[in-house]
Amino acid sequence: MSEVVVSARQLCKNYKGVKALDGLDLEVGRGDLFGLVGPDGAGKSTALKILAGVLKASAGEAQVFGKSASAARALVGFVPQNCALYPELTVDESLAYEAGLHRVADDVFQKLRQKHLERMGLAQFGSRLTSKLSGGMRQNLALCCALVSQPKLILLDEPTTGLDPIARRELWQTLVALAEEGVTTIIATPFLDEAERCSRIALMYQGKIHQSGSPEELQDSLALRRLEITIKSVAIDQNNGTQISALSEKIALSDNIVDIYPFGDHIEVLVKDGPAALNQIESASGAGQLNCHESTPTMENVFVMRLRALGLKELVPPAFPPVNSNSNSAATSAIRATNLVKRYGDFTAVDDLSLDIKYGEIYGLLGANGAGKTTTIKMLCGLLAPTSGQVSLAGESGSLRSRELRRKIGYMSQKFTLYDGLTVAENLEFYSAIYELPRARRKQQLDWALTTCGLAHMATSLVGSLPLGWKQRIAFGAAVMHDPQVIFLDEPTAGVDPLARRQIWRSIRDFARRGAAVLVTTHYLDEAEYCNRLCFVSASKMVTEGTPTAIKLQHDGELFELVCAHASQTQKAFAALATELEPWRISIFGKALHVLLDDSQADLPKVKALLTSSGLAAVELRAIKFSLEDAFIAKVQTAARKGMGVI
């Protein structure tokens, strides 16, 4: 390891008898991009607060740059989960305040301000109050505030929660570039695809680090292969989620097949022997119907399998105890919007948006931060009056705020609607009364919500004391326990660990199977695969609509994967290509790059020449299929460039 920047020995932290940290040991070297991953409540936030010098350990020692953590605070930039911004300050005032605390010279501050605001897409929002920013924009501003002091160590607690895929890519490119400059970063993240971009990763559980190493070392330690199974015969204009689910139920776990999980239009299977497992799967499904791609396990696979080995089991949501009988036809519109427009003065938040969502359908509304998704949901569920256009909700097109209609709707907002001063059980009891659940049914529904959230043991805990991911689970339970016919979920799994995400999505699919219409926004593009249909919005307008499979096949350009001979060369390759290609066309995926080209015949020779001139001739370059994230970025960026008259 290079020069040690952070050293923790047997760190412990107790909160009223609860062990948040239980003998944590950690070493991080100069220039490391170090990832902390673990389930909600593992102790990641507590560890970062102690290293930032804002929380005192109950026992053990933490040193930063050879000093106590509290003595090294001037060298550290810390972004907590709640961003710690002042709502009454503007973007510029927030940056100036942070620069003043660290005595940054004015000429230096102005250069840093321009650099970081442009990089984070906030340059045009300098005069906007932080309270008026979207969740993702607040996250970006918090990072700018941390960077303006030019720290030598950056501690980030889930900084990409709430960020759209484009902003996430830009943030990680910033972090990788800082690592090249010798800045050390420790980042806690629930995005396991992001963890693959770290130089080293530590898996936390119950206040301890149980495994650490490079992504490659952790993936190899599983000694498993990952099979991605698709069905050949399904047409691209149909949703094949039902057939995929049916196939996954036919595949049995065995000594060879150790994990099975459906992801929208494909099944992910972890196996010891790929060919033998494929024969078993084909025998169960019917030979000749399947396509199979074999690869290395992902970090999410590592995360799930290691936590199972440590004794953490995935909760299977109990059967939902119905309150209402849903007699609506699957062909009936549950949510319909026609030419919906919302303006705030000269600013258009939603521009001529039309949607038609049926009962039993899961519909994904995806877009960049500030694209108008949350505004759209508020108009659709009657919380906000549109400037123009028509909305029909559960058969009502007049008053969308009637008492009768409220009982049919479940709404989980992007900002928490829970009360920090109430316990988990008290919050759920409050919402059961708001939704007018029959008193005779309340205990049954509350018990279901607590069990589904995996928080029955925390029923008497104050919500304000809980981690972000746990709050999200409670908010989901509160939104659906009255058995609504129409469900609005605005980023329901933001900040939730992968095991809990799987659990929430099982419940979402169960509600849809029972006939509920679900409109969901998410920045996790892998889970967007679960939706029957998707709508991409950009700059307040619809860009495209269709099934996940169909959208992935609507190619805007060609996608290539570039793998360098050594993982350490990946950033060098990115920097070389960024001299000619727009940065959004290049994304770091672990030790590989994804490169989007409009015309491969014309552009590939240029790419190879750039790599050769940088001493990177020995690379593997191959065409690959678009993931939903790649398709999203291509569609949204192309639409933005057309809007600016670039194309």
C-alpha positions in Angstrom: 0.0 0.0 0.0 1.1 3.6 -0.6 1.4 6.1 2.2 -1.3 5.4 4.8 -3.8 8.3 5.0 -6.5 6.8 7.2 -5.9 4.2 9.9 -8.6 2.9 12.3 -8.0 0.3 15.0 -10.7 -1.5 16.9 -13.2 1.4 16.5 -16.4 1.0 18.5 -19.4 3.2 18.8 -22.4 2.6 21.1 -25.7 4.3 21.0 -27.8 3.5 24.1 -26.6 0.0 24.2 -26.7 -0.6 20.4 -23.3 -1.3 18.8 -23.1 0.8 15.6 -19.4 -0.1 15.3 -17.9 -3.2 16.9 -14.1 -3.3 16.5 -13.7 -1.8 13.0 -10.2 -2.0 11.5 -9.4 0.0 8.4 -6.4 1.3 6.4 -6.6 3.5 3.3 -3.7 4.7 1.3 -2.9 8.0 -0.5 -4.9 8.3 -3.8 -7.1 5.3 -3.0 -10.7 5.4 -4.2 -12.0 3.2 -1.4 -15.6 1.9 -1.3 -17.5 1.0 1.9 -20.5 -1.3 1.1 -22.9 -3.0 3.3 -26.6 -3.4 4.2 -28.6 -0.5 5.8 -27.5 -0.1 9.4 -24.1 -1.8 8.9 -22.3 1.2 10.4 -21.0 3.0 7.3 -22.3 6.4 8.2 -21.0 6.2 11.8 -17.5 5.2 10.6 -17.4 8.2 8.2 -18.5 10.6 10.9 -15.8 9.4 13.2 -13.1 9.7 10.5 -14.4 13.2 9.6 -13.9 14.2 13.3 -17.5 15.1 13.9 -18.3 12.1 16.1 -16.3 10.7 18.9 -15.7 6.9 19.1 -16.7 5.0 22.2 -13.4 3.1 22.0 -10.5 2.5 19.6 -8.4 4.9 17.6 -8.8 6.8 14.3 -5.9 8.6 12.7 -6.0 10.8 9.6 -2.7 12.0 8.1 -1.0 10.9 11.3 -3.2 13.0 13.5 -6.4 12.4 15.5 -9.5 12.7 13.2 -10.6 15.9 15.0 -7.2 17.5 14.6 -7.2 16.7 10.8 -10.6 18.2 9.9 -9.0 21.1 7.9 -7.7 18.5 5.4 -11.0 16.7 5.0 -14.0 17.3 2.9 -17.1 15.5 4.3 -20.5 15.1 2.6 -23.0 13.5 4.9 -26.2 11.7 3.8 -28.4 14.8 4.4 -26.0 17.0 2.5 -25.8 19.5 5.5 -26.7 22.5 3.3 -28.5 25.7 4.6 -31.9 26.0 2.8 -31.9 29.8 3.2 -28.6 30.2 1.2 -28.2 30.2 -2.6 -25.8 28.0 -4.4 -23.2 30.7 -4.7 -23.7 31.7 -1.0 -23.2 28.1 0.1 -19.9 27.8 -1.8 -18.7 31.2 -0.5 -19.6 30.2 3.1 -17.6 26.9 2.8 -14.6 28.7 1.2 -14.7 31.3 4.0 -14.6 28.6 6.7 -11.4 27.2 5.1 -9.9 30.7 4.3 -9.7 30.1 0.6 -8.3 33.1 -1.3 -10.9 34.9 -3.4 -9.1 34.5 -6.7 -8.6 30.7 -6.0 -12.2 30.4 -4.9 -13.6 32.0 -8.1 -11.6 29.5 -10.3 -12.7 26.5 -8.1 -16.3 27.7 -8.1 -16.5 27.9 -11.9 -14.7 24.6 -12.3 -16.9 22.5 -10.0 -20.2 24.1 -10.8 -19.7 23.5 -14.5 -18.6 20.0 -13.8 -21.7 19.3 -11.7 -24.1 21.0 -14.1 -24.9 23.9 -11.6 -23.3 26.8 -13.3 -26.6 28.4 -14.3 -28.1 28.0 -10.8 -25.8 30.2 -8.8 -28.7 32.4 -7.5 -31.1 29.6 -6.7 -31.9 28.8 -3.1 -30.7 25.3 -2.1 -34.2 24.6 -0.8 -35.4 25.0 -4.4 -33.0 22.5 -5.9 -33.9 18.9 -6.8 -32.5 16.1 -4.6 -29.8 15.3 -7.1 -28.8 18.9 -7.5 -28.4 19.2 -3.7 -26.1 16.2 -3.7 -24.0 17.8 -6.5 -23.8 21.1 -4.6 -22.8 19.4 -1.4 -19.9 17.8 -3.3 -18.9 21.2 -4.7 -18.9 22.6 -1.2 -16.6 19.8 -0.1 -14.2 20.3 -3.0 -13.9 24.1 -2.8 -11.7 23.7 0.2 -9.2 21.6 -1.8 -9.2 18.7 0.7 -6.6 15.9 0.7 -9.2 13.4 1.9 -12.9 13.3 0.8 -15.5 11.3 2.8 -18.7 10.8 0.9 -21.8 9.1 2.5 -24.0 7.9 -0.4 -23.3 11.0 -2.6 -25.0 9.6 -5.7 -28.4 8.8 -4.0 -30.9 10.8 -6.0 -28.5 11.5 -8.9 -29.6 10.5 -12.4 -27.2 8.1 -14.4 -25.6 11.0 -16.3 -24.8 12.9 -13.1 -23.5 9.7 -11.5 -21.1 9.1 -14.4 -19.9 12.7 -14.2 -19.3 12.5 -10.4 -17.4 9.2 -10.7 -15.2 10.6 -13.4 -14.5 13.5 -11.1 -13.5 11.1 -8.3 -11.3 9.0 -10.5 -9.5 12.2 -11.7 -9.0 13.3 -8.1 -7.5 10.0 -7.3 -5.0 10.4 -10.2 -4.0 13.7 -8.5 -3.4 11.9 -5.2 -6.6 12.9 -3.4 -7.9 10.0 -1.3 -11.7 9.2 -1.3 -13.7 7.0 1.0 -17.2 6.6 -0.3 -20.2 4.7 1.1 -22.6 3.6 -1.7 -25.6 1.4 -2.1 -24.9 1.2 -5.9 -22.9 -1.9 -6.3 -22.1 -1.2 -10.0 -20.4 2.0 -8.7 -18.3 0.0 -6.2 -16.7 -1.8 -9.2 -15.1 1.6 -10.0 -13.2 1.8 -6.7 -9.6 0.7 -6.4 -10.5 -1.2 -3.2 -13.7 -2.2 -1.4 -14.6 -3.2 2.1 -17.8 -5.1 3.0 -19.3 -4.0 6.3 -21.8 -5.9 8.3 -22.8 -5.4 12.0 -20.2 -2.8 12.6 -17.2 -4.7 11.3 -15.3 -5.1 8.0 -15.6 -8.8 7.0 -13.8 -8.7 3.6 -11.8 -6.2 1.6 -9.7 -6.1 -1.5 -9.9 -4.9 -5.1 -13.1 -5.6 -7.1 -11.3 -8.3 -9.0 -10.1 -10.0 -5.9 -13.6 -10.0 -4.3 -15.2 -11.3 -7.5 -12.6 -14.0 -7.9 -13.1 -15.1 -4.3 -16.6 -16.3 -5.0 -15.3 -18.9 -7.4 -18.6 -18.7 -9.3 -19.7 -17.8 -12.8 -22.6 -15.5 -13.8 -25.0 -16.6 -16.5 -27.4 -14.1 -18.1 -30.3 -16.0 -19.6 -32.8 -14.6 -22.1 -35.7 -16.1 -24.0 -35.2 -16.2 -27.8 -38.8 -16.3 -28.9 -40.2 -13.2 -27.2 -41.0 -10.4 -29.5 -39.4 -7.1 -28.7 -42.8 -5.2 -28.6 -44.1 -7.5 -25.8 -43.2 -7.4 -22.2 -41.6 -10.7 -21.3 -41.4 -10.3 -17.6 -44.1 -12.9 -17.0 -42.3 -15.5 -19.1 -39.0 -14.7 -17.4 -40.6 -15.0 -13.9 -42.2 -18.3 -15.0 -38.8 -19.6 -16.2 -37.0 -18.6 -13.0 -39.5 -20.6 -11.0 -38.8 -23.7 -13.0 -35.0 -23.5 -12.2 -34.1 -25.2 -9.0 -31.2 -24.4 -6.8 -28.6 -27.2 -6.6 -25.0 -27.9 -5.7 -24.1 -26.2 -9.0 -26.8 -23.5 -9.2 -26.5 -21.3 -6.1 -28.6 -18.2 -7.0 -31.4 -17.3 -9.3 -32.9 -13.8 -9.8 -35.1 -12.4 -12.5 -34.2 -9.0 -13.9 -36.9 -7.8 -16.3 -36.1 -9.4 -19.6 -33.4 -11.8 -18.4 -32.5 -14.1 -15.5 -29.2 -13.9 -13.6 -27.9 -17.2 -12.4 -24.8 -17.8 -10.3 -23.2 -21.2 -10.9 -20.1 -23.2 -10.3 -20.0 -24.9 -13.7 -21.5 -22.9 -16.6 -22.1 -25.5 -19.3 -23.6 -28.0 -16.8 -25.9 -25.4 -15.3 -27.1 -24.3 -18.8 -28.0 -28.0 -19.6 -30.0 -28.1 -16.4 -31.8 -24.9 -17.2 -32.6 -25.9 -20.8 -33.9 -29.2 -19.5 -36.3 -27.3 -17.2 -37.4 -24.9 -19.8 -37.3 -26.7 -23.1 -34.1 -27.0 -25.2 -33.4 -24.4 -27.9 -35.4 -21.5 -26.4 -32.6 -19.7 -24.5 -29.7 -17.4 -25.1 -26.9 -17.5 -22.5 -24.0 -15.1 -21.8 -21.4 -16.2 -19.3 -19.3 -13.6 -17.4 -17.6 -12.8 -14.1 -19.9 -12.1 -11.1 -20.8 -8.5 -10.4 -20.2 -6.7 -7.1 -23.9 -7.1 -6.3 -23.4 -10.8 -6.7 -20.5 -10.6 -4.2 -22.5 -8.5 -1.8 -25.5 -10.8 -1.8 -23.6 -14.0 -1.5 -21.2 -12.8 1.2 -24.1 -11.4 3.3 -25.9 -14.7 3.0 -22.8 -16.5 4.2 -22.6 -14.1 7.2 -26.2 -15.1 8.1 -28.2 -12.2 6.7 -31.2 -13.7 4.9 -33.4 -12.0 2.3 -36.9 -11.4 3.7 -39.6 -12.8 1.4 -42.5 -10.4 1.8 -45.5 -12.1 3.4 -48.8 -12.3 1.4 -50.5 -9.0 1.5 -53.8 -9.0 3.4 -56.2 -7.3 0.9 -58.4 -4.5 2.2 -60.2 -3.8 -1.1 -61.4 -5.9 -4.0 -59.9 -4.6 -7.3 -62.5 -5.3 -10.0 -60.9 -2.9 -12.6 -60.2 -4.3 -16.0 -56.6 -4.5 -17.1 -57.6 -2.7 -20.2 -58.9 0.3 -18.2 -56.9 3.4 -17.8 -55.9 4.1 -14.2 -53.8 7.2 -14.9 -54.3 9.3 -18.0 -52.7 12.6 -18.8 -53.3 14.6 -22.0 -51.0 17.5 -23.1 -49.9 18.2 -19.5 -48.1 21.5 -19.0 -46.7 23.1 -15.9 -45.1 26.5 -15.9 -43.5 28.6 -13.1 -43.2 32.1 -14.6 -40.9 31.8 -17.6 -39.8 28.3 -16.6 -41.6 25.2 -18.0 -41.2 22.2 -15.7 -43.4 19.9 -17.8 -44.0 20.4 -21.5 -46.9 18.7 -23.3 -46.7 15.3 -21.7 -49.3 12.6 -22.4 -49.5 9.3 -20.6 -51.9 6.4 -20.5 -51.3 3.8 -17.7 -53.5 0.7 -17.3 -54.5 -1.2 -14.1 -52.0 -4.0 -13.5 -49.2 -2.1 -15.2 -45.8 -1.0 -13.7 -44.8 2.2 -15.6 -41.4 3.8 -15.2 -40.9 7.5 -15.5 -37.2 8.1 -16.0 -35.2 11.3 -16.6 -32.3 13.4 -15.5 -32.5 15.5 -12.3 -34.8 18.5 -13.0 -36.5 16.9 -15.9 -39.9 17.3 -14.3 -40.6 13.8 -13.0 -41.7 14.8 -9.5 -43.7 17.7 -10.8 -45.5 15.3 -13.1 -46.4 12.9 -10.3 -47.7 15.8 -8.1 -50.0 16.8 -11.0 -51.2 13.3 -11.7 -52.1 12.6 -8.1 -53.8 16.0 -7.6 -51.3 17.7 -5.4 -50.4 20.3 -8.0 -52.7 22.0 -10.5 -51.4 21.9 -14.1 -51.1 25.1 -16.1 -52.9 23.3 -18.9 -53.9 19.8 -20.0 -56.2 17.1 -18.6 -55.7 14.4 -15.9 -57.9 11.4 -15.2 -57.1 9.4 -12.1 -58.9 6.1 -11.1 -61.8 7.2 -13.3 -62.0 10.7 -11.8 -61.3 13.8 -14.0 -62.8 16.5 -11.9 -61.7 16.9 -8.3 -58.5 14.9 -7.7 -58.4 15.7 -4.0 -61.7 14.1 -2.9 -61.8 12.0 0.2 -63.1 9.0 -1.8 -60.3 9.2 -4.4 -57.6 9.6 -1.7 -58.5 6.1 -0.3 -57.7 4.6 -3.8 -54.2 6.2 -4.0 -50.9 5.4 -2.4 -48.1 8.0 -2.7 -44.5 7.8 -1.6 -42.8 11.1 -2.2 -39.1 11.8 -3.0 -38.8 13.8 0.2 -39.6 11.9 3.3 -43.2 12.3 4.5 -42.4 10.5 7.8 -42.2 12.3 11.1 -38.8 12.0 12.8 -40.2 12.6 16.3 -42.6 9.5 16.0 -41.6 5.9 16.2 -41.8 3.5 13.3 -45.1 2.1 14.6 -46.5 5.5 15.3 -45.8 6.7 11.8 -47.5 3.7 10.3 -50.5 4.1 12.7 -50.7 7.8 11.6 -50.9 6.8 7.9 -53.4 4.1 8.6 -55.7 6.8 10.0 -55.0 9.2 7.2 -56.0 6.6 4.6 -59.1 5.7 6.8 -58.2 2.0 7.2 -61.0 0.2 9.1 -59.9 0.0 12.7 -60.5 -3.8 12.8 -57.9 -4.1 10.0 -55.2 -1.7 11.2 -53.1 -4.1 13.3 -53.0 -6.7 10.6 -51.9 -4.1 8.0 -49.3 -2.6 10.4 -47.9 -6.0 11.1 -47.6 -6.7 7.3 -45.8 -3.3 6.8 -43.3 -4.0 9.6 -42.6 -7.5 8.4 -42.2 -6.4 4.8 -39.9 -3.6 5.8 -37.8 -6.0 7.9 -38.2 -3.6 10.8 -40.5 -5.4 13.3 -37.6 -5.3 15.8 -37.4 -1.5 15.4 -41.1 -0.7 15.8 -40.5 1.5 18.9 -37.4 3.3 17.5 -37.7 7.0 16.5 -37.7 7.4 12.8 -35.2 10.3 13.0 -32.5 8.0 14.4 -32.7 5.5 11.5 -30.5 5.1 8.4 -31.7 6.5 5.1 -32.4 3.0 3.7 -34.6 2.0 6.6 -36.6 5.2 6.3 -37.3 4.4 2.7 -38.6 1.0 3.6 -41.0 2.5 6.2 -42.2 5.1 3.7 -43.0 2.4 1.2 -44.9 0.4 3.7 -46.9 3.5 4.8 -47.8 4.3 1.1 -49.3 0.9 0.2 -50.6 -0.8 3.4 -54.2 0.5 2.7 -54.3 -1.5 -0.5 -54.5 1.3 -3.1 -55.6 0.9 -6.6 -53.1 3.4 -8.0 -49.6 3.7 -6.5 -47.2 6.6 -7.1 -43.6 5.8 -6.0 -41.0 8.6 -6.4 -37.6 7.0 -6.1 -38.7 4.3 -3.6 -35.4 2.5 -3.4 -33.0 5.6 -3.2 -30.3 4.7 -0.7 -31.7 1.2 -0.1 -29.2 -1.7 -0.1 -29.5 -4.4 -2.9 -31.2 -7.0 -0.6 -33.9 -4.6 0.5 -34.3 -3.3 -3.1 -35.1 -6.9 -4.2 -37.6 -7.1 -1.4 -39.4 -3.9 -2.2 -39.6 -4.8 -5.9 -41.2 -8.2 -5.1 -43.9 -6.3 -3.3 -44.3 -3.8 -6.2 -44.8 -6.7 -8.6 -47.2 -8.4 -6.2 -49.4 -5.2 -6.1 -49.4 -5.0 -9.9 -50.3 -8.7 -10.2 -53.3 -7.9 -8.0 -54.4 -5.2 -10.4 -52.9 -2.0 -9.0 -51.4 0.5 -11.4 -47.9 1.6 -10.4 -46.1 4.7 -11.6 -42.5 4.7 -10.4 -39.4 6.9 -10.8 -36.0 5.5 -10.2 -32.3 6.2 -11.0 -31.4 2.5 -10.7 -31.6 1.5 -14.4 -31.3 -2.2 -13.6 -34.5 -2.2 -11.6 -36.3 -0.2 -14.3 -36.2 -3.4 -16.2 -39.0 -4.6 -14.0 -41.4 -2.1 -15.5 -43.9 -3.1 -18.2 -43.2 0.2 -20.0 -40.9 3.1 -19.6 -41.0 6.8 -20.5 -37.8 8.8 -20.8 -38.1 12.5 -20.2 -35.6 15.2 -20.9 -35.8 19.0 -20.6 -39.5 18.6 -19.5 -40.5 16.6 -22.6 -41.0 13.0 -23.5 -38.1 11.5 -25.4 -39.2 8.0 -26.0 -41.7 5.4 -24.6 -41.8 1.6 -24.8 -40.9 -1.7 -23.2 -37.4 -1.9 -21.7 -36.4 -4.5 -24.4 -37.7 -2.3 -27.2 -35.9 0.8 -25.9 -32.6 -1.0 -25.6 -32.9 -2.0 -29.3 -33.6 1.6 -30.4 -29.9 2.2 -31.1 -28.6 5.8 -31.0 -25.1 5.0 -32.2 -23.0 1.9 -31.4 -21.6 0.9 -28.1 -18.1 -0.5 -27.5 -16.4 -2.0 -24.4 -12.7 -1.1 -24.0 -10.5 -3.1 -21.6 -6.9 -2.1 -21.0 -4.2 -4.6 -20.3 -4.0 -3.3 -16.7 -6.9 -1.8 -14.6 -4.6 1.1 -13.6 -4.6 2.3 -17.3 -8.4 2.8 -17.5 -8.3 6.4 -16.3 -5.5 7.1 -18.8 -7.6 5.7 -21.6 -10.5 7.8 -20.5 -8.4 11.0 -20.5 -7.1 10.2 -24.0 -10.5 9.7 -25.5 -12.0 12.7 -23.7 -9.7 15.0 -25.7 -11.8 14.2 -28.8 -15.1 12.7 -27.6 -17.7 14.3 -25.4 -17.2 13.0 -21.8 -20.8 11.6 -21.6 -19.9 9.2 -24.5 -17.2 7.5 -22.3 -18.0 5.8 -19.0 -15.8 3.9 -16.5 -17.2 0.5 -15.6 -14.8 -1.1 -13.2 -11.6 -1.8 -15.2 -13.4 -1.3 -18.5 -14.8 1.7 -20.5 -18.0 2.0 -22.4 -17.6 4.1 -25.5 -20.6 5.3 -27.6 -19.9 6.2 -31.2 -22.2 7.6 -33.8 -20.4 6.0 -36.8 -18.0 3.2 -35.9 -16.5 3.0 -39.4 -15.4 6.6 -39.2 -14.8 6.9 -35.4 -13.1 3.6 -34.5 -9.8 4.4 -36.3 -9.7 7.8 -34.4 -10.3 6.0 -31.1 -7.5 3.5 -31.8 -5.1 6.3 -32.9 -5.8 8.2 -29.7 -5.1 5.1 -27.6 -1.9 4.3 -29.5 -0.6 7.9 -29.2 -1.1 7.6 -25.4 0.8 4.3 -25.2 -2.3 2.2 -24.9 -2.2 0.1 -28.0 -2.7 -3.2 -26.1 -6.4 -2.9 -25.4 -9.4 -5.1 -26.1 -12.2 -3.3 -28.0 -15.4 -5.1 -28.8 -19.0 -4.1 -29.7 -21.5 -4.8 -27.0 -25.3 -4.6 -26.5 -26.8 -1.5 -24.9 -27.7 -1.7 -21.3 -30.8 0.3 -20.2 -28.4 2.8 -18.7 -26.5 3.2 -21.9 -29.7 3.6 -23.9 -31.0 6.2 -21.4 -27.9 8.3 -21.6 -27.8 8.1 -25.4 -31.4 9.1 -25.8 -31.4 11.9 -23.2 -28.1 13.4 -24.4 -29.1 13.2 -28.0 -32.4 14.9 -27.2 -30.6 17.6 -25.3 -28.2 18.3 -28.1 -31.1 18.5 -30.6 -32.8 21.0 -28.3 -29.6 23.1 -28.2 -29.3 23.0 -32.0 -26.1 20.9 -31.8 -27.4 18.2 -34.1 
